């Protein structure tokens, strides 16, 4: 959209809810772009004559194939083969993967629901958020970072309203998607009558609860939406089959320190010392703006957030936000071999505990590089 254009509608989402704004734009048949800003986090929702058509986010949304790989339903080799076939034949990846017998149409619908949930439904929980609406066709639309919306505005608004109501009921049990759950007793020793009373969905989540995975990781492994996983986890907590715990704050801080110092060192080794110094300044500014204590000086982390009142789950989100902003910047301003090499190989030199955190919080991808998609939520 034209950044010099004055918004036709603007305000603050607090007492006014996103649902109200979407409903007004939909019913009045508007064409244009709704921009939402919550701190550094920005999303844009595009309308065509009242119908939601795309949502644009800070990072490229995961494709159907990537979601299927993440949940273990297809392998990297199968993905590469089908993606190549799709390019060669012009067929959709979804049709090819269903025709291959690897997954069912229901699996495809579940993945589509996951994409919509991460892109849109999470926005219904945003508060203290600025909004601006620009009428008219947008001049440009970055389709690589945009997710097409293939459901009616009415259905999306109804489903969003239902989820907000249920989220408020679940939040006392699961206040953060970063909560980690552990079995109260091993799955194989759970009372048979307790298991029989569980729905199949709840039994599947119970079998995946391992004391290391948070809600986001469980949803990825199960191939389910985070909302459905939260519902199952709440039922399992209420039944006494699982308990909740927080991630280790010292380990989260140690991982962030390792990432920061590695990036600075790699930038210097690649001959980008001024960029390394700018990176250090960006961290110190971000830290000050967000109430963090972590600081860097000449490439070394000199202060950490160990004694701050900020909890482990909030630190994860802030650290991931900073990393996402910086890595997006590096990918646009540095040569690909530099931006992609800043953290390459780090996983293999980290301790087993930090390796676990990299996998859990999506810092690591199967090809051995560091993954940065989907950090802004």
Helices and strands as residue ranges (DSSP letters): E 9-13, H 18-27, E 32-38, E 41-48, E 51-56, H 64-70, H 76-89, H 93-99, H 105-119, G 121-125, E 129-135, G 143-145, E 146-148, H 153-170, E 180-183, G 187-189, H 192-197, H 200-208, H 215-222, H 226-238, E 242-245, H 249-269, H 273-289, E 295-297, E 300-303, H 312-333, H 336-339, H 346-349, H 352-360
